[in-house]
Amino acid sequence: MKKNVILYWAPGGNVEKAAKNIHDLLKDYDFEMIDLVSYDINQINNTQRFILGIATIGAEIWRDAKGDNYWNDFFVKTENMSFKDKQFAFFGLGDQVLYPDHFVDALGYLKEEVEKRNGTIVGRWPVEGYTFTDSEGAADGKFFGLALDEDQQDSLTPERIQKWVAQLKKEMQL
Ligand SMILES: Cc1cc2nc3c(=O)[nH]c(=O)nc-3n(C[C@H](O)[C@H](O)[C@H](O)COP(=O)(O)O)c2cc1C
């Protein structure tokens, strides 16, 4: 069993594509890539490092317990767990032109839930190079994880991923 995991939702779109590209760069570092629904939460205790991937699809959905919001389901199931001594990094997909007031908001949701369980967050990423008016996914000039915009800036994605993974290797001491 691997010690580190890339967990993502939803499959079949930009989040999965980014997860694959991140995984390609981290394969040799004991990282497994699993979609959230296939993930057995009993594995959490055996896992040291987590990379969580999410898309923002309507800012309100992430706090709604209904529907097929599997991230919500994951955080309900792990509500009483401690993530102490575990490291977390996030990547979030969004669209800064169509949703400038809510760009990658879901990164803020992941941060909040992981902090509640006392996990350590690494992989913050500068807001320079993106154009948006507001985001729950950023504070003090940094996103809480890697922001990716496949709708408006897809040509920048490979370099962003490469730099971010290099940053993670240092911050996660891989
Ligand atoms: C209905 C809908 C709502 C969206 N809302 C937001 C939003 O509030 N903020 C944002 O940054 N992107 C938003 N997006 C853009 C998606 O996050 C983006 O297209 C992402 O790459 C989708 O990832 P996926 O292909 O894995 O689903 C929205 C997209 C859709 C279709």
The ligand as an ORCA input file, in Angstrom:
! r2SCAN-3c Opt
* xyz 0 1
  C     -22.438     24.980    -13.748
  C     -21.012     25.430    -13.579
  C     -20.701     26.284    -12.544
  C     -19.366     26.718    -12.362
  N     -19.072     27.565    -11.329
  C     -17.792     28.004    -11.174
  C     -17.468     28.901    -10.103
  O     -18.303     29.319     -9.290
  N     -16.159     29.282     -9.982
  C     -15.181     28.869    -10.856
  O     -14.010     29.266    -10.690
  N     -15.479     28.012    -11.877
  C     -16.734     27.581    -12.050
  N     -17.036     26.713    -13.086
  C     -15.946     26.279    -14.020
  C     -15.417     24.884    -13.700
  O     -14.892     24.811    -12.413
  C     -14.353     24.496    -14.713
  O     -14.900     24.441    -16.003
  C     -13.628     23.187    -14.407
  O     -12.521     23.046    -15.263
  C     -14.541     21.967    -14.522
  O     -13.833     20.807    -14.155
  P     -14.354     19.353    -14.603
  O     -14.192     19.268    -16.119
  O     -13.452     18.362    -13.917
  O     -15.768     19.246    -14.147
  C     -18.347     26.280    -13.267
  C     -18.685     25.401    -14.307
  C     -19.995     24.986    -14.473
  C     -20.317     24.047    -15.610
*
